[in-house]
């Protein structure tokens, strides 16, 4: 089989090639940020490394838990029930808000349920914690319902997965009377 020096060279070459094959996949992967230890485990905050990480400002791959009010409020939502606008403007704005929801949640269609359920979804209690409507918006009453400019909760009637009738009771504050204003975006 050859001299002992030759056998040693073959063994060393085999070990080097084996290590190369084992380590090659790790050299090609980008560095990942360390995972956070479970609460109550791991080193204390004073013992953690303070080295800057280039990934520190990037959110982790999993959806982070965010405070809904700090997220993605729908542009123009401050005009809802504001002076200088009409109830028709409000209904158009709510229709646009629902279209944005459908863009963000294409497989879900509109948020569903009663007014309070829909409002809860729009204020961030949804799978992605996206708040198109701030929780403390003046158009949300103490019961958690979206209200029209006269203080009456809107009536949402689901027509299909992507179409919803939105009804304001109007100035008489009674639903299904002649002064109701209705939109079907």
N, C-alpha and C positions, 0 to 999 in steps of 0.2 A: 504494500500500500504506500510505501514511501518512507522517507525519513521522519523522525519525530518532529523536526522543525516544520516540515511540510504539513503534517497532520495538525499541528498547533495553528499554523497559518490558516488552514481550511476551517478549523473550529472558530477561530477569532473572526474570520470573514463571515461565517454563518451567523454568529452572534450579532455582528454589526448590521448585517442585512435584516435579521429578525427584528432588532430594535428599530431600525429605520421603518420597516413595514408597520410596526405597532404604533410608532409615534407620528407617522406622516399624516394621518387624519386629524390629529390634534394641532398640527402646525397650520392647517388650512382653515380651521374654524376661527372666527373672530372672538376676541375676548368677551366674555359675558360678565355682567355685574353679579356679584354674589347675592344669593337669596337671603332675605331677612330671616333671622332665627324666630322660632315660635315665641310668643309672649312668655316671659318668665324663664326662658332658656338662653344660653349663650352668655357672652361677656357683658358686663355692665357698660353703660354708655361711656364711662371714663376709660374703659379698657379698649374700646373700639378704635380702629385705625382712623386717623384724620387725614389720610392722603386724599388729594382730590381725585375724583373719578370722572373721566370724560362722559360717562353714562349717567352721572348723578342727576342731571337736569332732565333726562329723558324718562318718561313714565315707563313702568314695566310693561311687558307684552300683555299681561292680563289687564282687564279694565280696572283702573284704580277707583277707589271709592272717593267720590268728590262731593263737596257740599253743593247741592243742586242750585242754590242761589248764585254761585260763582261761575256757573257754566254758561251755556250758550243761549242767553235770552234772545228771543225772536226780535229781529230788527224792526223797530217801530211800535213795539208792544206798549210803550209808554203812552201812545195816542189812544189806547182803548179807554173809552168813557171820558176822554179829556174834553175840556171846553174848546170850542172852535171846530169841532167835528160833529157828525151826525150819527144816529143809530145805524144808518146804512153804511157809513164808514166803518163803524164798529164791526158789523157783520162781515164786511169785506175783509177786514183785518183778521177776524176769527177764521174765515174761510182760508185765507193765505196761511195762517198758523197751522191749520189742519193739513194743508198741502205740504208744508215743511215737515210735519210729523210723518206723512206718508213717504217723503223722500228719505228721512232718517230711519224709518222702520218699514221698508217696502213690503215685507212679507206679512205685516200685521194689519195693513189698511189703517183706518182711523182708530183712535183710542175708543174704547167701548164702555158702555155702562151708563149710569145716571150722571147728571151734571158733576156731582162731587167726584165720582170715579174718573171721569174725563179730566177734570181739573187736577186731580192728584197725579195722573199720568203726565200731564203737560208741565207740572211743576217739578218733575224730576224723579218721581217714584215709578221708574220704568227700568227695563233691563240694562240700559246704558247710562243711567243717572243723568240724562240730559234734561235740563230745565228750559224749555222754550218760554215759559211764563214764570216770572219770579214768584215765589211763595207769598211774598208780602205785597203783591200788586194790589192797588186800591180797588180793582174790579173783582176781588175775591172776598166774599163775606166771611163772617166768623164760623159759618158751617162748612167752609171750604168749597163753596160753589162760586162759579163765575156769574156775575150779575150784570144786568144792563145798566144804562145810565139812570134809571129810575129805582134801582135797588132790587129789582126782581130777578131771580135766577133765570138764566137762559134755559130754554127747553131744547135739548138735543134729541133729534129723532134719526136714528141710523136707517138710511134707505138701502144701502148696500155696504160692502166692505170698504168702499172708497168714497161714497157719497153720503153726506149727512145734512139734514135740514137743521138750521139753527133759527130759533124763534125768540124774539124779544116780545114781551107782553105789551110793550108800548106804554104811553103815559098813563093809561087807566090801571096799569099793573095787574090786569086780569088776562090770562092766556085765552087764546082762541076767540078774540073779539075783533071788531073791525079795525082797531088801531094797531094790531100786531104788525110787526115787521119781520119778514121771513126771508132767509137766504138759503139757497141750496148750491153751495160751491161744488 
